[in-house]
Structures are given as structure tokens and as C-alpha cells.
Amino acid sequence: MQAPSSRRSLPEVVGTNATTILDGKRVAAELHERIGQRCAELKRDHGVIPSLAVVLVGNDPASRLYVESKAKQAATVGIRAFDHRLPITASTAELRRLIEQLNSQADVHGILVQLPLPPQIDANEILWVLDPRKDIDGFHPLNAGKLACGMDAVVPCTPLGCLLLIRSVQSKLAGARALVVGRSNIVGKPMAQLLLREHCTVTVAHSRTRDLAAECGKADIVVAAIGRPRAIAGAWIKPGAIVIDVGINRITDASGRGRVVGDVELDGALGRARAITPVPGGVGPMTIACLLLNTLNAAIRAGSIDNRLILSPLQ
Ligand SMILES: NC(=O)c1ccc[n+]([C@@H]2O[C@H](COP(=O)([O-])OP(=O)(O)OC[C@H]3O[C@@H](n4cnc5c(N)ncnc54)[C@H](OP(=O)(O)O)[C@@H]3O)[C@@H](O)[C@H]2O)c1
């Protein structure tokens, strides 16, 4: 998912310690540049243009916007994106047939199925049908399992983007206490696995966690992915912590205007956190950058191309 482009000015830093606002657009732009260079090399030396099939079922305006934005950004780095649209009434069998066809096409390196899917479609069945090598979202159980086993896997884009943001502030994370709030398959669980891989001591909190404030107070790194506007109070944040806010929540403010806010109360965290991502403009741009990264690497793995060309921004 991508954060909307409208941005408000960020509140001024308060308190005694300055908090770095982690500019996701800047970090994503750097990654875009590296992906663009590698795509140009692939085309020049191997005649390969990474290609991404984006599948959209239905006509939801927000989903359409995300899909169009992904296609536009893919083009800027030299990735070809193709749209495949099915009507809102499409059945699991129809979507399955489309995915099977895309699985069999050698010129399709990555397949993205835009979520959410209409209720009549069995999302789990579709996940299993997807060729794990083309699963650039990293949602296939084989990729989730490989990540959990510490094996080379396609890593889900949002958690990967979060880790890159954390690493842009602190390169070595071994021994840090990390709290992931949220345990979804697409954000919370893979995020926890990635932080474990970085040798953090990881706690995963969720809706039944007894004392979230106390858990936050112990964490050197907080990744909030719950989808509740400002549910994490700024005062809960341990001084000096790195805070990554994944939440995208649409609210109506006191003046009656609609806007997007995160899961963390940003103003209250300023002056306590060492660094924090804004919403919008933090995690959202990184998610798309990592999607392009996963597509590029899927194209490298699919061809008879030296695997050393795989772009690994974590190394
Ligand atoms: N920026 C991006 O690129 C991006 C990408 C993906 C998602 N998002 C946003 O990230 C948020 C989370 O997405 P998701 O797909 O992971 O959501 P999800 O599937 O709805 O999962 C939400 C998780 O938060 C937990 N939770 C809910 N209320 C809580 C509370 N009060 N205290 C502690 N935990 C609570 C839930 O616990 P239980 O398991 O106990 O129910 C669940 O594990 C959403 O706002 C979504 O829009 C942003």
C-alpha cells in the first residue's frame, strides 16, 4: 500500500532532545536510483527487462490509485508493469486461471495481487497457486517459512522497508530490544522475523497484550502496525528509541478536514524518540521501493544471470 501524496507540514520538534524525522521519500529515492542502475545493467548486458504483472480485481478507487502509482514508479526505474483487471464478480477459479497463466509466462518475473480481494475469492487458495519465485510480495507460505527458517526468501515489502529505515539510523541492531505491535502475516510477523535475523530481542504485541505502555517503555525499537489512529501515546516511548509507524488511518480532524495519521501519537513522541517516521511520507514510499527491488531480484533469479547481481540493500 502506498501513503497518499498530500503532506502536511510536520510539527516542530519539542522537548530537550531533537528527534530525527525519518524521511522515507529520501531513503526510497536512494533505493530507486540503485534499482534503476541495476535494471539498466540487466538490459544492456543480458537483454532482460524486469517485468511485473499487477492484478486488480474490481474497481475500488483507492486500489486503482495504488496500482497506477506502482506502475508509474516501476517505469521510472526501468521495470515494465502490466495491468490485469478482473471484474468485482470474478470467482476464485477465474483468478486462479489468470495467476496460472502469469506463472507460465517466462516474460513475467513478478506477480502482485492487489489486496483486498472481494469476499467470494478464497485468498489463501490464490496464495498457494502463485509461483513462490514470482511472489514479489513475499506472502506465499513457502517464502514466509523460509524467512522464519533464516533461509534466503522473498521478504514482504513493508517490513523490509521498515528495516531499511531503521538501519538508516543505526546499522548494528544486535542486542536491541525491539517491540513489534501487530501480528499480521503481511507486516507484524515478517517484521519480527527480520528483527530476529538482526539479532534483536523481539517482543510481539497485539490486541490482547496486557500492558502495551509498559512494553513500549522497554523498547529501543518500536514498529507500530495496528491500524488504530494514534493508539500508541508519545509518552510511552522510551527516550532515545527508534519508532517506525506503519499505520495508515484516515481521520476527520477538529476542523472537519480529512487527513491521514499513523498509529503513534507523533507530536508526543517528538523530543523523546531518537528518530520517527512521519505518516504519510515514512514507510509508504519504502514499501513501493521494496516492491521494485523484489521484482528486479526475481528477474535476476529467473534468468541465467550471475546471482551476484542481486541487489541486497541490507548487506
Ligand atoms: N505504509 C504501508 O506501506 C503499509 C503497508 C501495510 C499496512 N499498512 C498499515 O498498517 C496498519 C496495520 O496493517 P495490517 O495489515 O498489519 O493490519 P491487520 O491485519 O488489521 O493487523 C492489525 C494488528 O494489530 C493488532 N491490534 C489491533 N488493535 C490493537 C491495539 N489496540 N493494541 C495492540 N495491537 C492491536 C491486531 O491484533 P490481533 O491479532 O490480536 O487482532 C493485529 O495483529 C494498517 O493501518 C495498514 O493500513 C501500511
The ligand as a Tripos MOL2 file, in Angstrom:
@<TRIPOS>MOLECULE
LIG
   48    52     1     0     0
SMALL
NO_CHARGES

@<TRIPOS>ATOM
      1 N1          2.6350    2.0970    4.8710 N.am      1 LIG1
      2 C1          2.4300    0.9590    4.2410 C.2       1 LIG1
      3 O1          3.0050    0.7150    3.1990 O.2       1 LIG1
      4 C2          1.5340   -0.0750    4.8580 C.ar      1 LIG1
      5 C3          1.5420   -1.4030    4.4110 C.ar      1 LIG1
      6 C4          0.7180   -2.3430    5.0480 C.ar      1 LIG1
      7 C5         -0.1230   -1.9320    6.0610 C.ar      1 LIG1
      8 N2         -0.1440   -0.6210    6.4240 N.ar      1 LIG1
      9 C6         -0.9930   -0.1550    7.5360 C.3       1 LIG1
     10 O2         -0.5080   -0.7450    8.7290 O.3       1 LIG1
     11 C7         -1.5800   -0.9840    9.6350 C.3       1 LIG1
     12 C8         -1.5780   -2.4520   10.0010 C.3       1 LIG1
     13 O3         -1.7890   -3.2230    8.8520 O.3       1 LIG1
     14 P1         -2.0110   -4.8090    8.9100 P.3       1 LIG1
     15 O4         -2.4010   -5.2440    7.5530 O.co2     1 LIG1
     16 O5         -0.8620   -5.4330    9.6000 O.co2     1 LIG1
     17 O6         -3.3160   -4.8280    9.8640 O.3       1 LIG1
     18 P2         -4.1940   -6.0370   10.4440 P.3       1 LIG1
     19 O7         -4.0810   -7.2480    9.6110 O.co2     1 LIG1
     20 O8         -5.5310   -5.4400   10.7140 O.co2     1 LIG1
     21 O9         -3.4870   -6.3470   11.8540 O.3       1 LIG1
     22 C9         -3.5390   -5.4340   12.8990 C.3       1 LIG1
     23 C10        -2.7920   -5.9990   14.0860 C.3       1 LIG1
     24 O10        -2.8270   -5.0210   15.1240 O.3       1 LIG1
     25 C11        -3.2600   -5.6150   16.3300 C.3       1 LIG1
     26 N3         -4.0020   -4.6170   17.1050 N.ar      1 LIG1
     27 C12        -5.1810   -4.0470   16.8110 C.ar      1 LIG1
     28 N4         -5.5280   -3.1570   17.7630 N.ar      1 LIG1
     29 C13        -4.5430   -3.1700   18.6700 C.ar      1 LIG1
     30 C14        -4.3050   -2.4740   19.8890 C.ar      1 LIG1
     31 N5         -5.1810   -1.5620   20.3400 N.pl3     1 LIG1
     32 N6         -3.1830   -2.7510   20.5690 N.ar      1 LIG1
     33 C15        -2.2860   -3.6480   20.1190 C.ar      1 LIG1
     34 N7         -2.4450   -4.3350   18.9600 N.ar      1 LIG1
     35 C16        -3.5670   -4.0990   18.2620 C.ar      1 LIG1
     36 C17        -4.1300   -6.7920   15.9210 C.3       1 LIG1
     37 O11        -4.1060   -7.7230   16.9770 O.3       1 LIG1
     38 P3         -4.8880   -9.1390   16.9120 P.3       1 LIG1
     39 O12        -4.0390  -10.0110   16.0460 O.co2     1 LIG1
     40 O13        -4.9210   -9.5780   18.3120 O.co2     1 LIG1
     41 O14        -6.2340   -8.8580   16.3080 O.co2     1 LIG1
     42 C18        -3.4160   -7.2660   14.6590 C.3       1 LIG1
     43 O15        -2.3890   -8.1870   14.9650 O.3       1 LIG1
     44 C19        -2.8250   -0.5040    8.9030 C.3       1 LIG1
     45 O16        -3.0890    0.8340    9.2590 O.3       1 LIG1
     46 C20        -2.4430   -0.5620    7.4310 C.3       1 LIG1
     47 O17        -3.1740    0.3430    6.6350 O.3       1 LIG1
     48 C21         0.6760    0.2930    5.8570 C.ar      1 LIG1
@<TRIPOS>BOND
     1     1     2 1
     2     2     3 2
     3     2     4 1
     4     4     5 ar
     5     4    48 ar
     6     5     6 ar
     7     6     7 ar
     8     7     8 ar
     9     8     9 1
    10     8    48 ar
    11     9    10 1
    12     9    46 1
    13    10    11 1
    14    11    12 1
    15    11    44 1
    16    12    13 1
    17    13    14 1
    18    14    15 2
    19    14    16 1
    20    14    17 1
    21    17    18 1
    22    18    19 2
    23    18    20 1
    24    18    21 1
    25    21    22 1
    26    22    23 1
    27    23    24 1
    28    23    42 1
    29    24    25 1
    30    25    26 1
    31    25    36 1
    32    26    27 ar
    33    26    35 ar
    34    27    28 ar
    35    28    29 ar
    36    29    30 ar
    37    29    35 ar
    38    30    31 1
    39    30    32 ar
    40    32    33 ar
    41    33    34 ar
    42    34    35 ar
    43    36    37 1
    44    36    42 1
    45    37    38 1
    46    38    39 2
    47    38    40 1
    48    38    41 1
    49    42    43 1
    50    44    45 1
    51    44    46 1
    52    46    47 1
@<TRIPOS>SUBSTRUCTURE
     1 LIG1         1 GROUP 0 **** ****
